[in-house]
Amino acid sequence: MTRKNNANSEPTLSRPPVPQRETRRARAEMEFENQSLLVPLFGQFDANLVQVENRLGVFISARGQQVQIEGPEDAVARTRDVLQKMYDKLAQGQDLDAGAIEALVAMSNEPTLDGIVGAGPSKAPIMIRTRRKTIVPRSDRQIEYMTSLARDEIIFALGPAGTGKTYLAVAQAVAQLITGSVQRLILSRPAVEAGEKLGFLPGDMKDKVDPYLRPLYDALYDCMPPEQVERRIASGEIEIAPIAFMRGRTLADAFVILDEAQNTTREQMKMFLTRFGQNSRMVVCGDPRQVDIPGGDRMSGLADAVDRLEKVDGFGTIRFTAADVVRHPIVGRIVEAYEGEDAKP
């Protein structure tokens, strides 16, 4: 198979081009031992190779177990690195989808990439194991975040949507619940609509608050079989509740996650943080740029807490940016566009 990337063909100019530094061309060959991994490595109709080609501006041809890469020298080096990491993920039984490939491409020029999928005998891989999947970091910032989740007692995770703040926190909580290092998993968020009024919601208390907590349910079901989630919710091992339900409690032997924390008031945040008990861990996730607190009070409890506590021993603060978005690549560009607009006076 041989493909051409039209985006890299040189355009015809009506005037002499401006002299530029010559880009050195290179060629590299790779051979993969396990034939059973070639189909998921290349993708259906070679979709994975096409994705790498388009992102890095190279030509990839494959015959049997051998792959040949041609293009600019630095791009060939990055492509070889990305393909090897893709193969390593599959060899370790991990999933390989378009998002994972995009993350490997984005990190292929980072010196920490060797540790992402556990390459090399001297480096322990950074990962979270749950009943349904093994999760590895997809950005350099996620490496810091997952390290902080395993080390710090209270973590502030700040940044835009799509960076994995809540998902990784839920995955870490599920992993610790499964291993017995905590006895309970408590997920909470303020019951605030995103810029619109939903009015009266029918049903009992659970029916009323569930729509606000749906993203937490989604993350849970992705990390645990649905029947186990339901059983643990029924037994009280997993509790999902609005932040208002936290008052007066001491949360010991628990992994506690507060999502959408930018929509808490200063009083709510103080109340929540002081629920911390023995052998517990708290993760506070939010995007300071998306405050929907009603009543015109724009002072977020999240921003206030970070200002007060960031330097306090036992706290970890991870700041994500648009570059860390691990959803579809266009989501990162959307975030960048809006952040640029928000930054204007």
VENDA-V103175 format. One line per field, one symbol per residue. ss: DSSP state (A for helix, B for strand, O for the rest). psi: psi as a letter, one per 40 degrees, with the letter a starting at -180 (. if undefined). A space follows every 10 residues. Layout:
ss->???
psi->???
This chain:
ss->OBOOOAAAOO OOOOOOOOOO OOOOBBBBBB BOOOAAAAAA AAOAAAAAAA AAAAAAOBBB BBBOOBBBBB BBAAAAAAAA AAAAAAAAAA AOOOOOOAAA AAAAAAOOOO AAAAAOOOOO OOOOOOBBBO OOOBBBOOOA AAAAAAAAAA AOOBBBBBOO OOOOAAAAAA AAAAAAAAAO OOOBBBBBBO OOOOOOOOOO OOOOAAAAAA AAAAAAAAAA AAAOOAAAAA AAAAAOOBBB BBAAAAOOOO BOOBBBBBBO AAAOOAAAAA AAAOOBOOOO BBBBBBOOOO OOOAAAOOOO AAAAAAAAAO OOOOBBBBBO OAAAOOOOAA AAAAAAAAAA AAOOO
psi->hhiihdeeih ihieihihhi hhhhiiiiii hhdhdeeddd ddihffdddd dddddefihh hhhbeihhhi aidddddddd dddddddddd deeiihaddd ddddddeeeh eeddedefhh eehhihihhi ddihhiieid ddddddddde didhhhhiii ieeedddddd ddddddddee eieihhhiii ghigeiheah hiaadddded ddeddddddd ddeiiddddd ddddeedhhh iiddeeheih gifihhhhif eeeiiddddd dddeehaifi hhhhiiheeg hfhieehehh dddddddded ehheihhhhi ideeheaidd dddddddddd ddei.
